[in-house]
Amino acid sequence: GMGSASIRHDLNPSASNCFPSDARVLLADGSQITMDRLSVGDHVRVKGNKYERIIAFSHASSQEPIIMVELTTSTGDILTLSRGHHILTSLGKLTAAGDIRIGDMVVQSSSGNSSMVVSKRDIQKQGLYAPHTESGFLTVDNIVCSCYTTAFDPVWAHRFMTVAAKLVNHLPLATSVSSFLSFSSNVYNVASTILCPY
């Protein structure tokens, strides 16, 4: 169809760890905000009633159309994310969205209860956002997700981002911060590409 050439399936790593522009997170003041309005430093719900600040984005673009996975749960929550992005299952395991099956149990953030996945489909979305928190968890559309992806082992990715964030916190100038963040983001993308070239 027209323009379909510009729609990517998220096979490349830079796109495999993202949420769309309209995915929602919960701020510490109780308000909801979409990914495209989220900033480094915002305090967001991660898991249960715990809130942490966003320490970095490894990807942030509002322009790119992409095919993502949409999961609907028995409690009516609808989560959309790229297929390589990890979700926390009720067994405490991190599972890539693309590998989640109907009947799998995910964790609903507001209640802390398990919620069954009742439908799964591919959907075209706009935007690629990959925020990171200190714990490596993030509640998106009321479902507990990981900040990480199949492109990068979650444990190592988390260690890397934590170190990057600590270094950033010790740099005195805002310019250093932004240049370091772009540097760490580049390292992350390079590592992802090496580990997951397809």
C-alpha positions in Angstrom: 0.0 0.0 0.0 0.9 3.6 -0.2 3.7 4.6 2.2 4.0 1.1 3.6 7.7 1.2 2.7 8.3 3.7 5.5 6.7 1.5 8.2 9.3 -0.6 10.0 8.8 -3.8 11.8 10.9 -3.4 14.9 13.6 -5.8 13.8 16.5 -3.5 14.3 17.7 -2.9 17.9 17.1 0.9 18.0 13.4 0.2 17.6 13.2 -3.0 19.6 13.1 -1.4 23.1 10.4 1.2 22.7 6.9 2.4 23.6 4.8 4.5 21.3 4.1 8.2 21.8 0.7 7.7 23.4 1.7 5.1 26.0 0.9 6.4 29.4 2.9 6.5 32.7 1.8 7.6 36.1 3.6 10.5 37.8 4.1 10.7 41.6 1.4 13.4 41.8 -1.2 11.0 40.6 -1.5 12.4 37.1 -1.0 10.4 33.9 1.4 11.6 31.1 2.1 10.3 27.7 5.6 9.1 26.6 6.1 12.1 24.3 5.7 14.5 27.3 7.9 12.5 29.7 11.3 14.0 30.7 14.5 13.0 32.5 14.0 13.7 36.2 10.2 13.0 36.2 9.1 10.7 39.1 7.1 7.8 37.7 5.5 4.7 39.1 7.8 1.7 38.6 6.3 -1.3 40.5 3.6 -1.5 43.1 3.4 1.8 44.8 7.1 2.7 44.2 8.1 5.8 42.3 11.5 6.6 40.8 12.9 9.2 38.5 13.6 8.8 34.8 17.4 8.7 34.5 17.7 8.6 30.7 16.2 7.8 27.4 18.0 5.4 25.1 15.6 6.4 22.3 13.1 9.3 21.9 11.5 10.0 18.6 7.9 11.1 17.9 8.1 10.7 14.1 8.7 7.0 13.3 5.7 4.8 12.4 6.3 1.2 13.5 4.5 -2.1 13.9 4.1 -2.9 17.6 2.4 -5.5 19.7 -0.9 -4.6 21.4 -1.8 -6.7 24.5 -5.2 -6.5 26.1 -5.7 -7.9 29.6 -8.7 -9.4 31.4 -8.9 -6.2 33.5 -9.2 -4.1 30.4 -5.7 -2.6 30.4 -4.3 -2.2 26.9 -0.5 -2.1 26.6 1.3 -1.4 23.3 5.1 -1.8 22.9 7.7 -3.2 20.6 8.0 -6.9 20.4 11.5 -7.0 21.9 10.5 -5.1 25.0 10.3 -7.1 28.2 7.2 -7.4 30.4 7.1 -8.7 34.0 5.0 -11.9 34.2 3.3 -13.0 37.4 6.0 -15.7 37.7 8.5 -12.9 38.2 10.1 -13.6 34.8 10.9 -11.0 32.2 9.3 -12.0 28.8 9.6 -10.2 25.5 6.2 -8.8 24.3 6.5 -10.8 21.1 6.7 -14.0 23.1 3.8 -13.3 25.4 0.9 -15.7 24.6 -2.8 -15.4 25.3 -3.4 -16.8 28.7 -0.1 -15.5 30.1 -0.4 -13.6 33.4 1.1 -10.1 33.6 1.3 -7.8 36.7 -1.3 -5.0 37.0 0.5 -2.1 38.7 -2.5 -0.4 40.4 -3.6 -3.6 42.3 -0.4 -5.6 42.3 -2.6 -8.5 41.1 -2.0 -10.8 38.1 -4.0 -10.0 35.0 -4.5 -12.4 32.1 -3.6 -11.5 28.5 -6.8 -12.1 26.5 -5.8 -10.7 23.1 -2.6 -9.9 21.2 -2.3 -8.2 17.8 0.1 -6.3 15.7 -0.8 -2.6 15.3 0.8 0.4 13.6 1.9 3.1 16.1 3.8 6.3 16.0 6.8 7.2 18.1 9.7 5.3 19.7 10.4 6.0 23.4 12.7 4.1 25.7 12.8 5.7 29.2 15.0 4.2 31.9 14.5 4.2 35.7 16.9 3.4 38.6 15.3 -0.1 39.2 14.9 -1.0 35.5 11.1 -1.2 35.9 8.4 1.1 34.6 4.6 0.9 34.8 3.2 1.6 31.3 -0.6 1.7 30.8 -1.0 0.1 34.2 1.2 -2.9 33.4 4.6 -3.5 35.0 7.2 -3.5 32.2 11.0 -3.7 32.2 13.0 -0.8 30.8 15.0 -3.4 28.8 14.8 -5.4 25.7 15.9 -8.6 24.0 18.7 -6.6 22.3 20.6 -6.2 25.5 20.7 -8.6 28.5 18.5 -6.9 31.1 21.0 -7.4 33.9 24.0 -5.9 32.0 21.8 -3.2 30.4 20.7 -2.2 33.9 24.2 -2.1 35.3 25.3 0.0 32.3 22.5 2.5 32.6 22.9 2.8 36.4 26.6 3.6 36.0 25.8 6.1 33.3 23.3 7.8 35.5 25.7 7.9 38.5 28.4 9.5 36.3 25.8 12.0 34.9 24.8 12.9 38.5 28.5 13.8 39.3 29.0 16.0 36.2 28.7 19.7 37.2 27.5 21.2 33.9 24.2 20.7 32.1 26.1 20.6 28.9 28.2 17.7 30.2 25.0 15.9 31.1 23.5 16.2 27.7 26.7 15.3 25.9 27.2 12.3 28.2 23.7 11.1 27.8 24.0 11.2 24.0 27.4 9.4 24.4 25.8 6.7 26.7 22.9 6.4 24.4 25.3 5.8 21.5 27.2 3.2 23.5 23.9 1.5 24.3 22.9 1.5 20.6 26.2 0.2 19.5 26.1 -2.6 22.1 22.6 -3.4 21.0 23.6 -3.6 17.4 26.5 -5.9 18.1 24.4 -8.2 20.3 21.3 -8.2 18.1 22.1 -7.3 14.5 18.7 -8.3 13.2 
